[in-house]
Amino acid sequence: MKITTVGDWQLARQLVSTAQKRVKDAADKAVLQEAQFYRTKILEGLRSRRPAISRA
């Protein structure tokens, strides 16, 4: 049986080999964005003398 490959296998190897780092970087970025969002809400609550949780 003969197998014929099509497509850019070098690119596929590169994408698969760097996937773990790219996923980790994306997750780190998402966590930092969420932390900044909640930090902003907490500061808004402190400035208005009302905790952000009481607005929910």
PDB file as gemmi writes it, atoms N, CA and C in Angstrom:
CRYST1    1.000    1.000    1.000  90.00  90.00  90.00 P 1                      
ATOM      1  N   MET A   1       0.845  -1.165   0.000  1.00  0.00           N  
ATOM      2  CA  MET A   1       0.000   0.000   0.000  1.00  0.00           C  
ATOM      3  C   MET A   1       0.897   1.237   0.000  1.00  0.00           C  
ATOM      4  N   LYS A   2       0.598   2.165  -0.858  1.00  0.00           N  
ATOM      5  CA  LYS A   2       1.372   3.386  -0.961  1.00  0.00           C  
ATOM      6  C   LYS A   2       0.599   4.537  -0.310  1.00  0.00           C  
ATOM      7  N   ILE A   3       1.314   5.350   0.473  1.00  0.00           N  
ATOM      8  CA  ILE A   3       0.708   6.511   1.120  1.00  0.00           C  
ATOM      9  C   ILE A   3       1.259   7.764   0.466  1.00  0.00           C  
ATOM     10  N   THR A   4       0.363   8.622   0.042  1.00  0.00           N  
ATOM     11  CA  THR A   4       0.761   9.882  -0.574  1.00  0.00           C  
ATOM     12  C   THR A   4       0.435  11.014   0.394  1.00  0.00           C  
ATOM     13  N   THR A   5       1.430  11.822   0.674  1.00  0.00           N  
ATOM     14  CA  THR A   5       1.196  12.964   1.564  1.00  0.00           C  
ATOM     15  C   THR A   5       1.034  14.222   0.730  1.00  0.00           C  
ATOM     16  N   VAL A   6       0.134  15.069   1.176  1.00  0.00           N  
ATOM     17  CA  VAL A   6      -0.087  16.345   0.522  1.00  0.00           C  
ATOM     18  C   VAL A   6      -0.050  17.436   1.575  1.00  0.00           C  
ATOM     19  N   GLY A   7       0.307  18.612   1.164  1.00  0.00           N  
ATOM     20  CA  GLY A   7       0.324  19.716   2.114  1.00  0.00           C  
ATOM     21  C   GLY A   7       1.727  20.012   2.606  1.00  0.00           C  
ATOM     22  N   ASP A   8       1.812  21.002   3.441  1.00  0.00           N  
ATOM     23  CA  ASP A   8       3.089  21.483   3.966  1.00  0.00           C  
ATOM     24  C   ASP A   8       3.390  20.782   5.290  1.00  0.00           C  
ATOM     25  N   TRP A   9       4.078  19.670   5.237  1.00  0.00           N  
ATOM     26  CA  TRP A   9       4.372  18.882   6.441  1.00  0.00           C  
ATOM     27  C   TRP A   9       5.390  19.571   7.330  1.00  0.00           C  
ATOM     28  N   GLN A  10       6.268  20.358   6.759  1.00  0.00           N  
ATOM     29  CA  GLN A  10       7.234  21.112   7.577  1.00  0.00           C  
ATOM     30  C   GLN A  10       6.483  22.114   8.455  1.00  0.00           C  
ATOM     31  N   LEU A  11       5.511  22.799   7.882  1.00  0.00           N  
ATOM     32  CA  LEU A  11       4.701  23.752   8.642  1.00  0.00           C  
ATOM     33  C   LEU A  11       3.903  23.021   9.721  1.00  0.00           C  
ATOM     34  N   ALA A  12       3.341  21.866   9.382  1.00  0.00           N  
ATOM     35  CA  ALA A  12       2.583  21.085  10.362  1.00  0.00           C  
ATOM     36  C   ALA A  12       3.472  20.690  11.534  1.00  0.00           C  
ATOM     37  N   ARG A  13       4.690  20.235  11.253  1.00  0.00           N  
ATOM     38  CA  ARG A  13       5.623  19.865  12.330  1.00  0.00           C  
ATOM     39  C   ARG A  13       5.941  21.062  13.215  1.00  0.00           C  
ATOM     40  N   GLN A  14       6.157  22.207  12.581  1.00  0.00           N  
ATOM     41  CA  GLN A  14       6.480  23.418  13.331  1.00  0.00           C  
ATOM     42  C   GLN A  14       5.308  23.829  14.232  1.00  0.00           C  
ATOM     43  N   LEU A  15       4.100  23.799  13.701  1.00  0.00           N  
ATOM     44  CA  LEU A  15       2.927  24.180  14.497  1.00  0.00           C  
ATOM     45  C   LEU A  15       2.716  23.240  15.677  1.00  0.00           C  
ATOM     46  N   VAL A  16       2.864  21.950  15.438  1.00  0.00           N  
ATOM     47  CA  VAL A  16       2.663  20.982  16.516  1.00  0.00           C  
ATOM     48  C   VAL A  16       3.764  21.106  17.571  1.00  0.00           C  
ATOM     49  N   SER A  17       4.984  21.344  17.143  1.00  0.00           N  
ATOM     50  CA  SER A  17       6.086  21.415  18.098  1.00  0.00           C  
ATOM     51  C   SER A  17       6.027  22.665  18.972  1.00  0.00           C  
ATOM     52  N   THR A  18       5.391  23.731  18.497  1.00  0.00           N  
ATOM     53  CA  THR A  18       5.311  24.957  19.294  1.00  0.00           C  
ATOM     54  C   THR A  18       3.939  25.153  19.940  1.00  0.00           C  
ATOM     55  N   ALA A  19       3.049  24.217  19.758  1.00  0.00           N  
ATOM     56  CA  ALA A  19       1.675  24.375  20.256  1.00  0.00           C  
ATOM     57  C   ALA A  19       1.622  24.522  21.770  1.00  0.00           C  
ATOM     58  N   GLN A  20       2.400  23.723  22.506  1.00  0.00           N  
ATOM     59  CA  GLN A  20       2.340  23.763  23.962  1.00  0.00           C  
ATOM     60  C   GLN A  20       2.708  25.156  24.486  1.00  0.00           C  
ATOM     61  N   LYS A  21       3.765  25.745  23.952  1.00  0.00           N  
ATOM     62  CA  LYS A  21       4.176  27.074  24.403  1.00  0.00           C  
ATOM     63  C   LYS A  21       3.130  28.118  24.026  1.00  0.00           C  
ATOM     64  N   ARG A  22       2.567  28.019  22.826  1.00  0.00           N  
ATOM     65  CA  ARG A  22       1.570  29.001  22.398  1.00  0.00           C  
ATOM     66  C   ARG A  22       0.309  28.925  23.249  1.00  0.00           C  
ATOM     67  N   VAL A  23      -0.103  27.711  23.612  1.00  0.00           N  
ATOM     68  CA  VAL A  23      -1.294  27.552  24.459  1.00  0.00           C  
ATOM     69  C   VAL A  23      -1.022  28.110  25.855  1.00  0.00           C  
ATOM     70  N   LYS A  24       0.160  27.820  26.397  1.00  0.00           N  
ATOM     71  CA  LYS A  24       0.520  28.341  27.723  1.00  0.00           C  
ATOM     72  C   LYS A  24       0.557  29.862  27.701  1.00  0.00           C  
ATOM     73  N   ASP A  25       1.169  30.446  26.670  1.00  0.00           N  
ATOM     74  CA  ASP A  25       1.224  31.904  26.559  1.00  0.00           C  
ATOM     75  C   ASP A  25      -0.171  32.510  26.468  1.00  0.00           C  
ATOM     76  N   ALA A  26      -1.055  31.882  25.706  1.00  0.00           N  
ATOM     77  CA  ALA A  26      -2.429  32.381  25.572  1.00  0.00           C  
ATOM     78  C   ALA A  26      -3.176  32.284  26.898  1.00  0.00           C  
ATOM     79  N   ALA A  27      -2.983  31.192  27.630  1.00  0.00           N  
ATOM     80  CA  ALA A  27      -3.646  31.035  28.924  1.00  0.00           C  
ATOM     81  C   ALA A  27      -3.124  32.067  29.921  1.00  0.00           C  
ATOM     82  N   ASP A  28      -1.821  32.294  29.928  1.00  0.00           N  
ATOM     83  CA  ASP A  28      -1.244  33.306  30.816  1.00  0.00           C  
ATOM     84  C   ASP A  28      -1.813  34.686  30.512  1.00  0.00           C  
ATOM     85  N   LYS A  29      -1.920  35.007  29.233  1.00  0.00           N  
ATOM     86  CA  LYS A  29      -2.464  36.303  28.831  1.00  0.00           C  
ATOM     87  C   LYS A  29      -3.924  36.440  29.273  1.00  0.00           C  
ATOM     88  N   ALA A  30      -4.703  35.374  29.113  1.00  0.00           N  
ATOM     89  CA  ALA A  30      -6.116  35.415  29.503  1.00  0.00           C  
ATOM     90  C   ALA A  30      -6.269  35.609  31.008  1.00  0.00           C  
ATOM     91  N   VAL A  31      -5.446  34.929  31.786  1.00  0.00           N  
ATOM     92  CA  VAL A  31      -5.515  35.069  33.248  1.00  0.00           C  
ATOM     93  C   VAL A  31      -5.152  36.490  33.662  1.00  0.00           C  
ATOM     94  N   LEU A  32      -4.119  37.054  33.044  1.00  0.00           N  
ATOM     95  CA  LEU A  32      -3.742  38.433  33.364  1.00  0.00           C  
ATOM     96  C   LEU A  32      -4.852  39.424  32.998  1.00  0.00           C  
ATOM     97  N   GLN A  33      -5.522  39.187  31.870  1.00  0.00           N  
ATOM     98  CA  GLN A  33      -6.627  40.072  31.479  1.00  0.00           C  
ATOM     99  C   GLN A  33      -7.772  39.985  32.481  1.00  0.00           C  
ATOM    100  N   GLU A  34      -8.081  38.777  32.936  1.00  0.00           N  
ATOM    101  CA  GLU A  34      -9.146  38.625  33.929  1.00  0.00           C  
ATOM    102  C   GLU A  34      -8.765  39.288  35.241  1.00  0.00           C  
ATOM    103  N   ALA A  35      -7.517  39.106  35.656  1.00  0.00           N  
ATOM    104  CA  ALA A  35      -7.055  39.718  36.899  1.00  0.00           C  
ATOM    105  C   ALA A  35      -7.152  41.238  36.817  1.00  0.00           C  
ATOM    106  N   GLN A  36      -6.767  41.801  35.687  1.00  0.00           N  
ATOM    107  CA  GLN A  36      -6.846  43.256  35.521  1.00  0.00           C  
ATOM    108  C   GLN A  36      -8.300  43.723  35.540  1.00  0.00           C  
ATOM    109  N   PHE A  37      -9.192  42.956  34.920  1.00  0.00           N  
ATOM    110  CA  PHE A  37     -10.615  43.303  34.917  1.00  0.00           C  
ATOM    111  C   PHE A  37     -11.156  43.361  36.345  1.00  0.00           C  
ATOM    112  N   TYR A  38     -10.869  42.316  37.134  1.00  0.00           N  
ATOM    113  CA  TYR A  38     -11.385  42.282  38.507  1.00  0.00           C  
ATOM    114  C   TYR A  38     -10.696  43.306  39.398  1.00  0.00           C  
ATOM    115  N   ARG A  39      -9.426  43.577  39.151  1.00  0.00           N  
ATOM    116  CA  ARG A  39      -8.729  44.622  39.906  1.00  0.00           C  
ATOM    117  C   ARG A  39      -9.411  45.967  39.670  1.00  0.00           C  
ATOM    118  N   THR A  40      -9.753  46.240  38.416  1.00  0.00           N  
ATOM    119  CA  THR A  40     -10.433  47.490  38.078  1.00  0.00           C  
ATOM    120  C   THR A  40     -11.781  47.581  38.790  1.00  0.00           C  
ATOM    121  N   LYS A  41     -12.528  46.478  38.797  1.00  0.00           N  
ATOM    122  CA  LYS A  41     -13.840  46.477  39.464  1.00  0.00           C  
ATOM    123  C   LYS A  41     -13.689  46.702  40.961  1.00  0.00           C  
ATOM    124  N   ILE A  42     -12.685  46.092  41.574  1.00  0.00           N  
ATOM    125  CA  ILE A  42     -12.454  46.275  43.010  1.00  0.00           C  
ATOM    126  C   ILE A  42     -12.109  47.726  43.308  1.00  0.00           C  
ATOM    127  N   LEU A  43     -11.230  48.311  42.495  1.00  0.00           N  
ATOM    128  CA  LEU A  43     -10.860  49.713  42.713  1.00  0.00           C  
ATOM    129  C   LEU A  43     -12.050  50.639  42.517  1.00  0.00           C  
ATOM    130  N   GLU A  44     -12.885  50.355  41.511  1.00  0.00           N  
ATOM    131  CA  GLU A  44     -14.098  51.161  41.323  1.00  0.00           C  
ATOM    132  C   GLU A  44     -14.983  51.076  42.562  1.00  0.00           C  
ATOM    133  N   GLY A  45     -15.118  49.879  43.126  1.00  0.00           N  
ATOM    134  CA  GLY A  45     -15.926  49.708  44.325  1.00  0.00           C  
ATOM    135  C   GLY A  45     -15.363  50.457  45.508  1.00  0.00           C  
ATOM    136  N   LEU A  46     -14.054  50.411  45.662  1.00  0.00           N  
ATOM    137  CA  LEU A  46     -13.427  51.125  46.774  1.00  0.00           C  
ATOM    138  C   LEU A  46     -13.576  52.630  46.616  1.00  0.00           C  
ATOM    139  N   ARG A  47     -13.439  53.102  45.397  1.00  0.00           N  
ATOM    140  CA  ARG A  47     -13.564  54.546  45.159  1.00  0.00           C  
ATOM    141  C   ARG A  47     -14.990  55.036  45.372  1.00  0.00           C  
ATOM    142  N   SER A  48     -15.966  54.216  45.072  1.00  0.00           N  
ATOM    143  CA  SER A  48     -17.360  54.623  45.246  1.00  0.00           C  
ATOM    144  C   SER A  48     -17.887  54.236  46.625  1.00  0.00           C  
ATOM    145  N   ARG A  49     -17.027  53.667  47.446  1.00  0.00           N  
ATOM    146  CA  ARG A  49     -17.372  53.236  48.806  1.00  0.00           C  
ATOM    147  C   ARG A  49     -18.394  52.110  48.835  1.00  0.00           C  
ATOM    148  N   ARG A  50     -18.522  51.413  47.677  1.00  0.00           N  
ATOM    149  CA  ARG A  50     -19.418  50.247  47.610  1.00  0.00           C  
ATOM    150  C   ARG A  50     -18.633  49.100  46.994  1.00  0.00           C  
ATOM    151  N   PRO A  51     -18.558  47.979  47.667  1.00  0.00           N  
ATOM    152  CA  PRO A  51     -17.854  46.837  47.075  1.00  0.00           C  
ATOM    153  C   PRO A  51     -18.509  46.400  45.771  1.00  0.00           C  
ATOM    154  N   ALA A  52     -17.720  45.944  44.829  1.00  0.00           N  
ATOM    155  CA  ALA A  52     -18.230  45.529  43.510  1.00  0.00           C  
ATOM    156  C   ALA A  52     -19.215  44.374  43.628  1.00  0.00           C  
ATOM    157  N   ILE A  53     -19.089  43.534  44.631  1.00  0.00           N  
ATOM    158  CA  ILE A  53     -19.965  42.374  44.786  1.00  0.00           C  
ATOM    159  C   ILE A  53     -21.386  42.813  45.108  1.00  0.00           C  
ATOM    160  N   SER A  54     -21.563  43.921  45.802  1.00  0.00           N  
ATOM    161  CA  SER A  54     -22.921  44.346  46.173  1.00  0.00           C  
ATOM    162  C   SER A  54     -23.718  44.837  44.964  1.00  0.00           C  
ATOM    163  N   ARG A  55     -23.063  45.062  43.841  1.00  0.00           N  
ATOM    164  CA  ARG A  55     -23.752  45.517  42.639  1.00  0.00           C  
ATOM    165  C   ARG A  55     -24.349  44.358  41.859  1.00  0.00           C  
ATOM    166  N   ALA A  56     -23.931  43.167  42.123  1.00  0.00           N  
ATOM    167  CA  ALA A  56     -24.362  42.010  41.334  1.00  0.00           C  
ATOM    168  C   ALA A  56     -25.811  41.702  41.504  1.00  0.00           C  
TER     169      ALA A  56                                                      
END                                                                             
